[in-house]
Amino acid sequence: GTIGKQASANNLIGLLRPYKPVSVGSTLSSAAEQDFTYSGVALKPYNPVQITGSRDISGNLTITWIRRSRLAPGWQDYVDSPLNEASEAYEIDIMNGSSVARTLTGLASPTAGYTAAQQTTDFGSPQSSVTVNVYQLSAIVGRGYAGNASV
Protein backbone atom coordinates (compact mmCIF):
# COMPACT_ATOMS: atom_id res chain seq x y z
CA GLY A 1 0.00 0.00 0.00
CA THR A 2 0.89 3.66 0.11
CA ILE A 3 2.43 3.48 3.59
CA GLY A 4 4.94 0.85 2.48
CA LYS A 5 5.89 2.92 -0.57
CA GLN A 6 6.35 6.05 1.55
CA ALA A 7 8.53 4.22 4.09
CA SER A 8 10.61 2.81 1.26
CA ALA A 9 11.08 6.27 -0.25
CA ASN A 10 12.12 7.65 3.17
CA ASN A 11 14.93 5.06 3.29
CA LEU A 12 16.34 6.60 0.09
CA ILE A 13 16.74 10.13 1.52
CA GLY A 14 20.33 11.28 1.16
CA LEU A 15 21.44 8.33 -0.97
CA LEU A 16 22.95 8.85 -4.41
CA ARG A 17 21.29 6.56 -6.94
CA PRO A 18 21.55 6.21 -10.73
CA TYR A 19 18.34 6.72 -12.70
CA LYS A 20 17.51 6.41 -16.38
CA PRO A 21 14.85 8.90 -17.45
CA VAL A 22 12.95 7.42 -20.38
CA SER A 23 10.70 9.70 -22.41
CA VAL A 24 7.99 8.77 -24.88
CA GLY A 25 9.50 7.07 -27.91
CA SER A 26 12.76 6.18 -26.12
CA THR A 27 13.91 2.89 -24.68
CA LEU A 28 15.57 2.06 -21.39
CA SER A 29 18.67 0.84 -23.21
CA SER A 30 19.05 4.13 -25.11
CA ALA A 31 18.54 6.40 -22.06
CA ALA A 32 21.60 7.96 -20.44
CA GLU A 33 22.10 7.18 -16.76
CA GLN A 34 21.94 10.20 -14.41
CA ASP A 35 22.89 10.36 -10.75
CA PHE A 36 20.28 11.79 -8.36
CA THR A 37 20.17 12.18 -4.58
CA TYR A 38 16.65 12.17 -3.16
CA SER A 39 16.43 14.83 -0.46
CA GLY A 40 12.82 14.46 0.67
CA VAL A 41 11.84 17.97 -0.46
CA ALA A 42 8.19 16.94 -0.74
CA LEU A 43 8.27 15.98 2.97
CA LYS A 44 9.56 19.35 4.25
CA PRO A 45 6.97 21.25 6.30
CA TYR A 46 5.67 24.42 4.67
CA ASN A 47 6.90 27.74 6.00
CA PRO A 48 5.00 29.17 8.98
CA VAL A 49 2.99 32.32 8.21
CA GLN A 50 1.58 35.39 9.95
CA ILE A 51 4.72 35.75 12.04
CA THR A 52 4.24 38.57 14.53
CA GLY A 53 5.98 39.91 17.59
CA SER A 54 4.94 41.88 20.66
CA ARG A 55 7.12 43.47 23.32
CA ASP A 56 6.41 44.04 26.97
CA ILE A 57 7.48 47.13 28.92
CA SER A 58 10.92 45.54 29.59
CA GLY A 59 11.66 44.86 25.91
CA ASN A 60 11.04 41.11 26.07
CA LEU A 61 9.78 39.90 22.69
CA THR A 62 7.09 37.26 22.20
CA ILE A 63 7.04 35.78 18.68
CA THR A 64 3.95 33.96 17.37
CA TRP A 65 3.07 32.34 14.05
CA ILE A 66 0.63 30.00 12.33
CA ARG A 67 1.79 26.64 11.02
CA ARG A 68 0.67 25.23 7.71
CA SER A 69 0.09 21.62 6.69
CA ARG A 70 0.62 19.55 3.59
CA LEU A 71 -2.52 17.56 4.49
CA ALA A 72 -5.09 20.34 4.17
CA PRO A 73 -5.04 23.56 2.16
CA GLY A 74 -6.51 25.88 4.74
CA TRP A 75 -8.35 26.69 7.89
CA GLN A 76 -11.91 25.45 7.58
CA ASP A 77 -14.78 25.49 10.04
CA TYR A 78 -12.60 27.17 12.67
CA VAL A 79 -10.44 24.04 13.07
CA ASP A 80 -6.67 24.10 12.54
CA SER A 81 -5.14 22.11 9.71
CA PRO A 82 -3.99 18.60 10.66
CA LEU A 83 -0.47 18.54 12.10
CA ASN A 84 1.01 16.17 9.47
CA GLU A 85 3.96 15.40 11.79
CA ALA A 86 4.53 12.99 14.69
CA SER A 87 4.77 15.98 17.05
CA GLU A 88 4.64 19.75 16.87
CA ALA A 89 8.15 21.25 16.98
CA TYR A 90 9.80 24.46 15.80
CA GLU A 91 13.12 26.31 15.73
CA ILE A 92 13.76 30.01 15.24
CA ASP A 93 16.93 31.62 13.96
CA ILE A 94 17.39 35.19 15.19
CA MET A 95 19.30 36.87 12.39
CA ASN A 96 22.03 39.52 12.55
CA GLY A 97 22.30 40.45 8.90
CA SER A 98 22.99 37.20 7.06
CA SER A 99 24.41 35.51 10.19
CA VAL A 100 22.50 33.62 12.86
CA ALA A 101 22.83 35.43 16.20
CA ARG A 102 20.88 32.82 18.18
CA THR A 103 18.74 29.73 17.58
CA LEU A 104 15.72 29.17 19.80
CA THR A 105 15.10 25.42 20.10
CA GLY A 106 12.80 23.05 21.97
CA LEU A 107 9.65 24.91 20.87
CA ALA A 108 6.53 22.71 20.99
CA SER A 109 3.90 25.34 20.18
CA PRO A 110 3.70 28.32 17.80
CA THR A 111 5.10 30.85 20.25
CA ALA A 112 8.56 31.74 21.54
CA GLY A 113 10.16 34.24 23.87
CA TYR A 114 13.27 36.28 23.12
CA THR A 115 14.18 38.16 26.29
CA ALA A 116 15.68 41.63 26.54
CA ALA A 117 18.71 39.98 28.23
CA GLN A 118 19.16 37.63 25.25
CA GLN A 119 18.85 40.58 22.86
CA THR A 120 21.51 42.46 24.85
CA THR A 121 23.84 39.44 24.69
CA ASP A 122 23.28 39.09 20.93
CA PHE A 123 23.17 42.76 19.85
CA GLY A 124 24.46 44.89 22.76
CA SER A 125 20.99 46.19 23.70
CA PRO A 126 17.29 45.31 23.38
CA GLN A 127 16.20 45.72 19.75
CA SER A 128 13.19 47.56 18.38
CA SER A 129 13.10 45.07 15.50
CA VAL A 130 14.73 41.71 14.75
CA THR A 131 14.61 39.47 11.70
CA VAL A 132 13.58 35.89 12.38
CA ASN A 133 13.41 32.66 10.38
CA VAL A 134 10.81 30.28 11.81
CA TYR A 135 10.97 26.58 10.89
CA GLN A 136 8.56 23.76 11.58
CA LEU A 137 10.50 20.54 12.21
CA SER A 138 9.93 17.16 10.59
CA ALA A 139 11.04 13.94 12.27
CA ILE A 140 12.05 12.64 8.83
CA VAL A 141 13.75 15.57 7.06
CA GLY A 142 14.46 18.09 9.83
CA ARG A 143 13.78 21.76 9.23
CA GLY A 144 11.02 22.73 6.87
CA TYR A 145 10.93 25.86 4.75
CA ALA A 146 11.66 29.12 6.58
CA GLY A 147 8.99 31.64 7.42
CA ASN A 148 10.81 34.98 7.47
CA ALA A 149 9.68 38.21 9.17
CA SER A 150 10.92 41.33 10.88
CA VAL A 151 9.26 41.60 14.30
LINSULWO-V200855 format. One line per field, one symbol per residue. phi: phi as a letter, one per 30 degrees, with the letter a starting at -180 (. if undefined). psi: psi as a letter, one per 20 degrees, with the letter a starting at -180 (. if undefined). A space follows every 50 residues. Layout:
phi: ???
psi: ???
//
This chain:
phi: .ddddddddddceicdbdbcdcceicbedcdddbdbcdciedcdddddbh dbbbccddjdcccbabdbbddbdadbhhbddedibdadabbbcdcbiccd daccbidcbdaacbddddddddbjadcdabcbccbdccdcciddddccac b
psi: ahgggghghhiipippqpqoporpirqhhiqpppqpopikhiipqrpqrl prqqqahijppppqrpqrqihqhaoqkkpqqqgjrhqpqrqpppqncjqo hqpprkpjrlqqqnrhggggghiirqqipqpqoppqqphgjcpaqpppqp .
//
